[in-house]
């Protein structure tokens, strides 16, 4: 009985302090991880130039790192070979990384998008000829919708690996509008140019600088084609374009010009054939 009691006391003296130390280490590590995480989040929120998506990311990373080191310290108190554990964790991380190559490429592309910000929420973006309205930015994919409504989920790696055209951002916040008007070959070209220049001068949304360019562009099969190139404010571009399509036709017709349509002249030649007698 005395021997068992002595053994129990010996185990308690030998391992009890390690258990208590491990518990205290876990508590301290947990508290420090939370404190450092909150400190990092607060620092990120104070940085005005950093995207809000990034605000909680450093804090979460720091929290996980502190907890991992805490766990290693606890195991080390009990004599566990932590070197082998670290090597095992490294190998597991490598295997997971290889298995998630596609996902990690999306994360890497998402970080690049969030850092360089080629577009923001609400922008109209053209990717491979298709226009999308961006609704949300994420580390794995971007959420958006087509101009006519359907939702779209685009993997970040598909976005970052191609040319991105942000239609919502232009140089000097202006945008060029190119329209083409056609008149008949029988119409007076100078009169048509005068009419179109007057239309541009009367439209308040068309900028005077850069100056409008209104000239004959080409001679088509059925018409003389006039280039109508003007600049507008970026926000006025679409409405102005639609209005000028109708107004240009009305102005030219009121000025006596003809809007031609494709036509062909067919000449029929009849050759007098020999009459064939049937018996």
Backbone as numpy.savetxt, mean C-alpha at the origin, in Angstrom:
# Nx Ny Nz CAx CAy CAz Cx Cy Cz
14.29 -42.74 62.79 13.45 -41.54 62.79 14.32 -40.30 62.79
15.32 -40.33 63.62 16.24 -39.19 63.71 16.98 -39.00 62.40
17.35 -40.15 61.77 18.09 -40.07 60.50 17.22 -39.45 59.41
15.96 -39.84 59.31 15.06 -39.26 58.30 14.84 -37.77 58.51
14.72 -37.39 59.77 14.54 -35.98 60.07 15.77 -35.18 59.69
16.93 -35.79 59.96 18.16 -35.09 59.59 18.28 -34.94 58.06
17.85 -36.02 57.33 17.88 -35.93 55.87 16.92 -34.87 55.35
15.73 -34.79 55.96 14.76 -33.77 55.55 15.29 -32.38 55.80
15.89 -32.19 56.95 16.46 -30.87 57.26 17.59 -30.53 56.29
18.39 -31.58 55.95 19.51 -31.35 55.02 19.01 -30.94 53.63
17.93 -31.66 53.14 17.34 -31.29 51.83 16.76 -29.88 51.86
16.10 -29.57 52.99 15.52 -28.23 53.08 16.59 -27.16 53.07
17.69 -27.40 53.81 18.76 -26.43 53.84 19.47 -26.32 52.49
19.56 -27.49 51.79 20.29 -27.49 50.52 19.48 -26.89 49.39
18.20 -27.27 49.30 17.38 -26.84 48.16 16.35 -25.77 48.50
16.10 -25.62 49.80 15.07 -24.65 50.16 15.44 -23.24 49.75
16.68 -22.87 49.97 17.11 -21.53 49.59 17.06 -21.35 48.08
17.39 -22.46 47.35 17.29 -22.37 45.88 15.85 -22.16 45.43
14.92 -22.87 46.07 13.50 -22.72 45.71 13.03 -21.32 46.02
13.38 -20.84 47.21 12.97 -19.48 47.57 13.61 -18.46 46.62
14.89 -18.68 46.32 15.58 -17.77 45.40 14.96 -17.81 44.01
14.55 -19.03 43.57 13.93 -19.15 42.25 12.60 -18.43 42.21
11.81 -18.57 43.27 10.51 -17.88 43.33 10.70 -16.38 43.32
11.67 -15.91 44.12 11.93 -14.47 44.16 12.44 -13.96 42.80
13.26 -14.79 42.14 13.78 -14.41 40.82 12.64 -14.32 39.81
11.73 -15.30 39.85 10.58 -15.25 38.94 9.72 -14.02 39.16
9.45 -13.71 40.43 8.64 -12.54 40.74 9.33 -11.27 40.27
10.64 -11.17 40.60 11.39 -9.98 40.21 11.45 -9.84 38.69
11.71 -10.97 38.02 11.78 -10.92 36.56 10.46 -10.53 35.93
9.36 -11.05 36.48 8.03 -10.71 35.96 7.73 -9.23 36.14
8.07 -8.71 37.33 7.82 -7.29 37.60 8.70 -6.39 36.74
9.98 -6.77 36.59 10.89 -5.96 35.78 10.46 -5.98 34.32
10.03 -7.16 33.82 9.58 -7.26 32.42 8.39 -6.34 32.17
7.43 -6.33 33.11 6.28 -5.44 32.94 6.66 -3.99 33.00
7.57 -3.66 33.93 7.98 -2.26 34.09 8.73 -1.76 32.84
9.68 -2.58 32.36 10.45 -2.19 31.17 9.53 -2.10 29.95
8.55 -3.00 29.85 7.62 -2.98 28.73 6.80 -1.69 28.73
6.28 -1.32 29.89 5.50 -0.07 29.98 6.36 1.14 29.71
7.60 1.11 30.18 8.52 2.22 29.94 8.80 2.38 28.44
8.99 1.24 27.77 9.24 1.28 26.33 8.02 1.78 25.56
6.82 1.31 25.96 5.58 1.78 25.30 5.41 3.28 25.44
5.67 3.79 26.65 5.52 5.24 26.88 6.52 6.03 26.04
7.75 5.52 25.91 8.76 6.21 25.11 8.37 6.22 23.64
7.80 5.12 23.15 7.38 5.05 21.75 6.22 6.00 21.47
5.29 6.11 22.42 4.14 7.01 22.21 4.58 8.48 22.18
5.64 8.80 22.92 6.11 10.19 22.93 6.81 10.56 21.63
7.30 9.54 20.90 7.98 9.81 19.63 6.91 10.01 18.55
6.68 11.25 18.16 5.58 11.56 17.25 5.77 11.02 15.85
7.02 10.81 15.40 7.27 10.40 14.03 7.17 8.89 13.83
6.99 8.14 14.91 6.90 6.69 14.81 5.44 6.28 14.65
5.21 5.36 13.70 3.85 4.91 13.41 3.22 4.26 14.64
1.94 4.52 14.92 1.28 3.92 16.09 1.31 2.40 16.09
1.42 1.79 14.90 1.48 0.32 14.84 2.70 -0.19 15.57
3.79 0.61 15.61 5.03 0.18 16.24 5.06 0.42 17.75
4.11 1.12 18.29 4.20 1.57 19.67 4.35 0.42 20.67
3.60 -0.65 20.49 3.63 -1.75 21.46 4.64 -2.85 21.10
5.19 -2.81 19.88 6.10 -3.89 19.46 7.38 -3.95 20.29
8.14 -2.84 20.47 9.36 -2.95 21.27 9.10 -3.41 22.70
8.00 -2.94 23.30 7.69 -3.36 24.66 7.45 -4.86 24.77
6.73 -5.42 23.79 6.48 -6.87 23.80 7.78 -7.65 23.63
8.65 -7.17 22.74 9.93 -7.86 22.52 10.78 -7.83 23.78
10.87 -6.65 24.41 11.66 -6.52 25.64 11.09 -7.41 26.74
9.79 -7.48 26.84 9.14 -8.30 27.88 9.50 -9.77 27.70
9.41 -10.26 26.45 9.73 -11.67 26.19 11.20 -11.95 26.49
12.10 -11.03 26.09 13.54 -11.23 26.33 13.84 -11.29 27.82
13.25 -10.38 28.62 13.48 -10.38 30.07 12.96 -11.67 30.70
11.79 -12.13 30.28 11.24 -13.36 30.84 12.09 -14.57 30.47
12.64 -14.60 29.27 13.51 -15.72 28.88 14.77 -15.75 29.74
15.38 -14.59 29.94 16.58 -14.55 30.80 16.23 -14.90 32.25
15.06 -14.52 32.69 14.63 -14.89 34.04 14.50 -16.40 34.17
13.87 -17.05 33.19 13.72 -18.49 33.21 15.06 -19.20 33.19
16.00 -18.68 32.39 17.34 -19.28 32.35 18.03 -19.14 33.70
17.88 -17.98 34.35 18.50 -17.77 35.67 17.91 -18.71 36.71
16.59 -18.96 36.65 15.96 -19.88 37.59 16.47 -21.30 37.39
16.54 -21.74 36.14 17.05 -23.09 35.87 18.51 -23.24 36.28
19.26 -22.18 36.13 20.68 -22.23 36.49 20.86 -22.40 37.99
19.93 -21.92 38.79 20.02 -22.08 40.25 19.87 -23.53 40.65
19.18 -24.31 39.83 18.99 -25.73 40.14 20.01 -26.62 39.43
21.03 -26.02 38.86 22.10 -26.79 38.25 21.80 -27.29 36.84
20.75 -26.78 36.21 20.43 -27.19 34.83 21.43 -26.55 33.88
21.94 -27.35 32.93 22.91 -26.85 31.95 22.19 -25.94 30.96
22.30 -24.68 31.20 21.56 -23.72 30.36 22.17 -23.57 28.97
23.44 -23.90 28.81 24.07 -23.79 27.49 23.38 -24.70 26.49
23.08 -25.93 26.93 22.38 -26.87 26.05 20.97 -26.38 25.76
20.33 -25.78 26.76 18.97 -25.27 26.56 18.95 -24.14 25.54
19.95 -23.25 25.63 20.03 -22.14 24.66 20.26 -22.67 23.25
21.13 -23.69 23.14 21.37 -24.29 21.82 20.10 -24.94 21.27
19.35 -25.60 22.19 18.10 -26.23 21.77 17.08 -25.19 21.31
16.98 -24.08 22.04 16.07 -23.02 21.65 16.47 -22.40 20.30
17.78 -22.28 20.09 18.26 -21.75 18.82 17.91 -22.66 17.66
18.09 -23.96 17.86 17.75 -24.92 16.81 16.25 -24.92 16.53
15.46 -24.84 17.61 14.01 -24.79 17.42 13.60 -23.52 16.69
14.23 -22.40 17.03 13.93 -21.15 16.33 14.28 -21.22 14.86
15.41 -21.87 14.53 15.80 -22.02 13.13 14.80 -22.88 12.37
14.36 -23.99 13.01 13.38 -24.86 12.36 12.06 -24.14 12.12
11.63 -23.38 13.13 10.38 -22.62 12.98 10.52 -21.56 11.89
11.69 -20.91 11.83 11.91 -19.90 10.80 11.86 -20.48 9.40
12.47 -21.67 9.22 12.43 -22.31 7.91 11.01 -22.72 7.53
10.25 -23.18 8.53 8.87 -23.60 8.25 7.96 -22.41 7.95
8.33 -21.25 8.43 7.47 -20.07 8.26 8.12 -19.03 7.36
8.83 -19.48 6.33 9.51 -18.53 5.46 8.55 -17.53 4.83
7.41 -18.05 4.31 6.44 -17.15 3.68 5.89 -16.14 4.66
5.56 -16.59 5.86 5.01 -15.69 6.87 6.05 -14.66 7.31
7.30 -15.11 7.49 8.34 -14.17 7.91 8.65 -13.15 6.82
8.53 -13.57 5.55 8.75 -12.60 4.46 7.66 -11.53 4.49
6.43 -11.93 4.85 5.35 -10.95 4.99 5.63 -9.99 6.14
6.18 -10.53 7.23 6.50 -9.68 8.38 7.61 -8.70 8.02
8.65 -9.20 7.33 9.75 -8.32 6.92 9.25 -7.23 5.99
8.39 -7.61 5.02 7.83 -6.62 4.10 6.93 -5.63 4.85
6.18 -6.14 5.86 5.34 -5.26 6.65 6.14 -4.23 7.42
7.29 -4.65 7.97 8.15 -3.72 8.70 8.67 -2.64 7.74
9.07 -3.05 6.53 9.56 -2.08 5.55 8.46 -1.09 5.16
7.25 -1.59 4.98 6.13 -0.71 4.62 5.85 0.28 5.74
5.87 -0.19 6.98 5.57 0.68 8.11 6.70 1.67 8.37
7.94 1.30 8.00 9.06 2.21 8.20 9.11 3.29 7.12
8.99 2.88 5.86 9.14 3.83 4.76 7.83 4.51 4.38
6.70 3.94 4.75 5.39 4.53 4.56 5.16 5.00 3.12
5.18 4.11 2.13 4.84 4.53 0.76 3.38 4.93 0.63
2.56 4.53 1.58 1.16 4.94 1.61 0.66 4.87 3.04
-0.50 5.47 3.28 -1.10 5.45 4.62 -2.56 5.05 4.49
-3.22 4.90 5.63 -4.63 4.51 5.63 -5.46 5.58 4.92
-6.31 5.13 4.01 -7.15 6.03 3.24 -6.61 6.37 1.87
-5.35 6.03 1.58 -4.77 6.35 0.28 -5.27 5.38 -0.79
-5.33 5.89 -2.02 -5.64 5.04 -3.19 -4.31 4.63 -3.81
-4.08 3.32 -3.87 -2.80 2.78 -4.32 -3.02 1.89 -5.53
-2.16 2.05 -6.51 -2.23 1.22 -7.72 -1.13 0.17 -7.66
-1.52 -1.10 -7.70 -0.59 -2.23 -7.68 -0.89 -3.13 -8.87
0.08 -3.27 -9.77 -0.08 -4.09 -10.96 -1.34 -3.73 -11.74
-1.59 -2.44 -11.89 -2.72 -1.98 -12.69 -4.05 -1.94 -11.97
-4.12 -2.48 -10.75 -5.37 -2.47 -9.98 -5.30 -1.43 -8.87
-6.38 -0.69 -8.68 -6.41 0.36 -7.66 -7.09 -0.17 -6.40
-6.46 0.07 -5.24 -7.00 -0.34 -3.95 -7.05 0.87 -3.02
-8.08 0.92 -2.18 -8.16 1.91 -1.10 -7.71 1.22 0.18
-6.66 1.73 0.81 -6.07 1.08 1.99 -6.89 1.42 3.23
-7.29 0.38 3.98 -8.09 0.56 5.19 -7.29 0.31 6.47
-6.28 -0.58 6.39 -5.53 -0.92 7.60 -4.17 -1.47 7.21
-3.15 -1.15 8.02 -1.80 -1.65 7.81 -1.46 -2.65 8.90
-0.83 -3.76 8.54 -0.47 -4.78 9.51 0.89 -5.37 9.22
1.38 -6.22 10.13 2.68 -6.85 9.94 2.62 -7.99 8.93
1.47 -8.62 8.76 1.35 -9.75 7.84 0.67 -9.36 6.53
-0.33 -8.52 6.58 -1.04 -8.12 5.37 -1.67 -6.74 5.55
-2.07 -6.17 4.42 -2.78 -4.89 4.43 -4.22 -5.13 4.02
-5.12 -4.50 4.72 -6.54 -4.61 4.40 -6.97 -3.39 3.59
-7.83 -3.64 2.60 -8.32 -2.54 1.79 -9.60 -2.94 1.08
-10.00 -2.13 0.13 -11.17 -2.45 -0.66 -11.02 -1.86 -2.05
-11.70 -2.46 -3.01 -11.71 -1.93 -4.36 -12.58 -0.68 -4.42
-12.38 0.17 -5.41 -13.21 1.39 -5.50 -14.71 1.11 -5.55
-15.11 -0.10 -6.04 -16.53 -0.41 -6.09 -17.02 -1.19 -4.88
-16.16 -1.34 -3.84 -16.65 -1.88 -2.59 -16.06 -3.16 -2.04
-15.77 -4.21 -2.86 -15.32 -5.49 -2.29 -14.05 -5.35 -1.46
-14.00 -6.11 -0.35 -12.83 -6.08 0.52 -11.67 -6.84 -0.11
-10.45 -6.40 0.21 -9.24 -7.02 -0.32 -8.23 -7.18 0.82
-7.57 -8.35 0.87 -6.52 -8.61 1.85 -5.25 -8.94 1.06
-4.25 -8.07 1.14 -3.05 -8.17 0.31 -1.86 -8.55 1.20
-1.21 -9.71 0.96 0.02 -10.04 1.71 1.08 -8.97 1.50
1.79 -8.64 2.57 2.77 -7.56 2.48 3.88 -7.85 1.48
4.27 -9.13 1.35 5.34 -9.47 0.41 4.92 -9.21 -1.03
3.62 -9.28 -1.32 3.13 -8.99 -2.67 3.16 -7.48 -2.96
3.11 -6.69 -1.90 3.12 -5.24 -2.08 4.55 -4.72 -2.22
5.42 -5.13 -1.31 6.77 -4.56 -1.26 7.62 -4.99 -2.45
7.29 -6.08 -3.10 8.11 -6.57 -4.20 7.73 -6.01 -5.55
6.97 -4.94 -5.62 6.55 -4.39 -6.91 6.49 -2.87 -6.82
6.26 -2.26 -7.99 6.16 -0.80 -8.03 4.84 -0.35 -7.42
4.92 0.60 -6.49 3.74 1.12 -5.80 3.47 2.53 -6.31
2.26 2.74 -6.82 1.86 4.06 -7.28 0.80 4.60 -6.32
1.16 5.62 -5.57 0.23 6.22 -4.61 -0.51 7.36 -5.32
-1.77 7.10 -5.67 -2.56 8.08 -6.40 -3.04 9.23 -5.52
-2.91 9.07 -4.21 -3.37 10.11 -3.28 -2.30 11.14 -2.95
-1.09 10.93 -3.44 0.01 11.85 -3.18 0.65 12.21 -4.51
0.74 13.50 -4.82 1.36 13.95 -6.07 2.36 15.06 -5.78
3.26 15.30 -6.71 4.22 16.38 -6.57 3.48 17.72 -6.56
3.79 18.54 -5.56 3.19 19.86 -5.36 1.67 19.79 -5.21
1.14 18.60 -4.95 -0.30 18.39 -4.72 -1.14 18.81 -5.93
-0.58 18.68 -7.14 -1.34 18.93 -8.36 -1.21 17.70 -9.26
-2.12 17.60 -10.25 -2.11 16.44 -11.13 -2.51 16.85 -12.54
-1.83 16.24 -13.51 -2.09 16.57 -14.91 -3.28 15.78 -15.44
-4.04 16.44 -16.29 -5.23 15.83 -16.90 -5.05 15.87 -18.42
-5.04 14.70 -19.03 -4.92 14.61 -20.48 -6.24 14.13 -21.07
-6.81 14.96 -21.93 -8.04 14.59 -22.62 -7.83 14.75 -24.11
-8.56 14.01 -24.91 -8.43 14.08 -26.37 -9.78 14.40 -26.97
-9.79 15.39 -27.88 -11.01 15.75 -28.61 -10.73 15.58 -30.10
-11.74 15.15 -30.81 -11.59 14.92 -32.25 -12.58 15.79 -33.01
-12.10 16.34 -34.13 -12.96 17.11 -35.02 -12.84 16.55 -36.43
-13.78 16.91 -37.26 -13.78 16.42 -38.64 -12.71 17.13 -39.47
-12.26 16.47 -40.52 -11.28 17.06 -41.42 -11.83 18.32 -42.12
-13.11 18.42 -42.21 -13.71 19.59 -42.85 -13.85 20.78 -41.91
-13.60 20.58 -40.61 -13.74 21.66 -39.64 -12.51 22.57 -39.64
-12.69 23.79 -39.12 -11.61 24.75 -39.00 -10.80 24.45 -37.73
-9.53 24.08 -37.90 -8.71 23.68 -36.75 -8.49 24.86 -35.81
-8.17 26.04 -36.36 -7.92 27.20 -35.50 -9.15 27.56 -34.68
-10.33 27.42 -35.27 -11.56 27.72 -34.53 -11.74 26.73 -33.38
-11.44 25.46 -33.64 -11.57 24.45 -32.58 -10.57 24.71 -31.46
-9.33 25.07 -31.79 -8.33 25.37 -30.77 -8.74 26.58 -29.94
-9.31 27.59 -30.60 -9.78 28.78 -29.88 -10.89 28.42 -28.90
-11.81 27.59 -29.33 -12.91 27.17 -28.47 -12.40 26.42 -27.24
-11.45 25.52 -27.43 -10.94 24.72 -26.32 -10.09 25.57 -25.38
-9.33 26.51 -25.91 -8.56 27.40 -25.05 -9.48 28.28 -24.21
-10.58 28.73 -24.80 -11.54 29.53 -24.05 -12.21 28.70 -22.96
-12.49 27.42 -23.25 -13.07 26.54 -22.24 -12.12 26.36 -21.07
-10.83 26.20 -21.36 -9.83 26.05 -20.29 -9.74 27.33 -19.45
-9.83 28.49 -20.11 -9.73 29.77 -19.39 -10.93 30.00 -18.49
-12.09 29.49 -18.89 -13.32 29.70 -18.10 -13.50 28.69 -16.98
-12.67 27.64 -16.94 -12.81 26.61 -15.90 -11.91 26.98 -14.72
-12.50 27.35 -13.56 -11.69 27.80 -12.41 -10.81 26.70 -11.82
-11.14 25.44 -12.04 -10.34 24.37 -11.46 -9.08 24.07 -12.26
-8.99 24.60 -13.48 -7.79 24.42 -14.29 -6.77 25.48 -13.92
-5.54 25.05 -13.61 -4.51 25.97 -13.15 -3.90 26.74 -14.32
-3.52 27.97 -14.04 -2.83 28.79 -15.04 -1.34 28.45 -15.10
-0.79 27.93 -14.02 0.61 27.54 -13.97 0.70 26.15 -13.31
1.13 25.14 -14.06 1.61 25.11 -15.44 0.50 25.47 -16.43
0.91 26.11 -17.53 -0.05 26.58 -18.52 -0.65 25.41 -19.29
-1.90 25.53 -19.71 -2.52 24.48 -20.51 -1.80 24.29 -21.85
-1.80 23.07 -22.34 -1.23 22.75 -23.64 -2.35 22.17 -24.49
-2.77 22.92 -25.52 -3.89 22.51 -26.37 -3.42 22.63 -27.82
-3.09 21.48 -28.42 -2.53 21.46 -29.77 -3.01 20.21 -30.50
-2.87 20.27 -31.83 -3.19 19.10 -32.64 -2.19 18.00 -32.32
-2.70 16.85 -31.98 -1.84 15.75 -31.55 -1.55 14.76 -32.68
-2.56 14.45 -33.48 -2.36 13.48 -34.55 -3.48 13.60 -35.57
-3.24 13.03 -36.73 -4.25 12.95 -37.79 -4.71 11.51 -37.89
-5.92 11.26 -37.44 -6.44 9.91 -37.43 -7.05 9.52 -38.75
-7.58 8.29 -38.79 -8.22 7.80 -40.01 -9.46 8.61 -40.37
-10.17 9.05 -39.33 -11.44 9.72 -39.59 -11.53 11.11 -38.96
-10.47 11.54 -38.27 -10.59 12.79 -37.51 -9.23 13.44 -37.30
-9.29 14.72 -36.97 -8.13 15.46 -36.48 -8.19 15.43 -34.95
-7.17 14.90 -34.31 -7.18 14.69 -32.86 -6.42 15.81 -32.16
-7.08 16.42 -31.18 -6.51 17.55 -30.44 -6.22 17.12 -29.00
-4.98 17.37 -28.57 -4.59 17.08 -27.19 -4.98 18.24 -26.29
-5.69 17.92 -25.22 -6.12 18.92 -24.24 -5.44 18.55 -22.92
-4.29 19.18 -22.64 -3.49 18.83 -21.46 -3.47 20.00 -20.50
-4.04 19.81 -19.31 -4.12 20.86 -18.30 -3.77 20.27 -16.94
-3.58 21.16 -15.97 -3.26 20.75 -14.59 -4.36 21.25 -13.65
-4.65 20.41 -12.65 -5.62 20.78 -11.62 -5.06 20.43 -10.25
-5.71 20.91 -9.21 -5.39 20.43 -7.87 -5.70 18.94 -7.78
-4.92 18.24 -6.99 -5.10 16.78 -6.90 -6.53 16.41 -6.52
-7.13 17.14 -5.60 -8.47 16.80 -5.14 -9.55 17.11 -6.18
-9.22 17.96 -7.17 -10.21 18.32 -8.20 -10.10 17.48 -9.45
-9.08 16.62 -9.53 -8.74 15.96 -10.79 -9.89 15.14 -11.35
-10.48 14.26 -10.54 -11.48 13.33 -11.06 -12.75 14.06 -11.51
-13.26 14.96 -10.68 -14.48 15.70 -11.05 -14.25 16.56 -12.29
-13.08 17.19 -12.35 -12.78 18.02 -13.52 -12.71 17.18 -14.80
-12.10 16.04 -14.71 -11.98 15.15 -15.87 -13.37 14.77 -16.40
-14.25 14.36 -15.52 -15.58 13.94 -15.95 -16.37 15.12 -16.53
-16.24 16.29 -15.94 -16.97 17.46 -16.44 -16.47 17.89 -17.82
-15.16 17.79 -18.05 -14.60 18.24 -19.32 -14.97 17.33 -20.47
-15.23 16.06 -20.20 -15.65 15.16 -21.27 -16.95 15.67 -21.90
-17.91 16.03 -21.07 -19.19 16.53 -21.57 -19.06 17.95 -22.11
-18.36 18.80 -21.37 -18.31 20.21 -21.76 -17.55 20.40 -23.07
-16.49 19.61 -23.28 -15.74 19.73 -24.51 -16.58 19.43 -25.73
-17.39 18.38 -25.65 -18.27 18.03 -26.77 -19.28 19.15 -27.03
-19.85 19.69 -25.96 -20.84 20.75 -26.12 -20.23 22.01 -26.72
-19.03 22.39 -26.25 -18.37 23.60 -26.74 -18.03 23.47 -28.22
-17.51 22.33 -28.62 -17.14 22.15 -30.02 -18.36 22.15 -30.94
-19.42 21.49 -30.49 -20.62 21.44 -31.32 -21.27 22.83 -31.42
-21.29 23.58 -30.34 -21.87 24.93 -30.37 -21.04 25.86 -31.26
-19.74 25.56 -31.39 -18.89 26.38 -32.24 -18.88 25.95 -33.69
-19.72 24.98 -34.03 -19.84 24.56 -35.42 -18.94 23.42 -35.82
-18.23 22.83 -34.87 -17.36 21.69 -35.18 -18.17 20.40 -35.12
-17.69 19.42 -35.87 -18.37 18.13 -35.93 -17.54 17.08 -35.19
-18.19 16.34 -34.32 -17.52 15.23 -33.64 -17.65 14.01 -34.56
-16.57 13.59 -35.20 -16.70 12.50 -36.18 -16.82 11.15 -35.50
-17.34 10.22 -36.23 -17.40 8.83 -35.77 -16.78 7.97 -36.85
-16.26 6.80 -36.47 -15.60 5.94 -37.46 -16.53 5.62 -38.63
-16.01 5.77 -39.83 -16.80 5.48 -41.01 -15.88 5.04 -42.14
-16.44 4.33 -43.06 -15.68 3.86 -44.20 -16.50 4.10 -45.47
-15.79 4.41 -46.52 -16.44 4.57 -47.81 -16.24 3.27 -48.60
-17.33 2.76 -49.11 -17.29 1.51 -49.88 -17.66 1.83 -51.32
-16.78 1.55 -52.23 -17.02 1.77 -53.66 -17.27 0.41 -54.31
-18.41 0.27 -54.97 -18.78 -0.99 -55.60 -18.62 -0.84 -57.11
-17.83 -1.68 -57.67 -17.63 -1.70 -59.12 -18.29 -2.97 -59.67
-19.17 -2.78 -60.61 -19.88 -3.91 -61.20 -19.32 -4.18 -62.59
-18.82 -5.35 -62.74 -18.27 -5.73 -64.03 -19.30 -6.50 -64.83
-19.51 -6.04 -66.08 -20.51 -6.69 -66.91 -20.00 -8.08 -67.33
-20.70 -9.08 -66.87 -20.26 -10.44 -67.14 -20.93 -11.01 -68.40
-20.40 -12.06 -68.84 -20.96 -12.74 -70.01 -22.17 -13.53 -69.59
-23.19 -13.47 -70.43 -24.41 -14.23 -70.15 -24.16 -15.67 -70.52
-24.62 -16.53 -69.68 -24.44 -17.96 -69.90 -25.78 -18.58 -70.23
-25.83 -19.23 -71.37 -27.07 -19.88 -71.78 -27.15 -21.26 -71.20
-28.31 -21.60 -70.74 -28.52 -22.95 -70.21 -29.42 -23.72 -71.16
-29.11 -24.88 -71.42 -29.92 -25.73 -72.31 -30.59 -26.78 -71.45
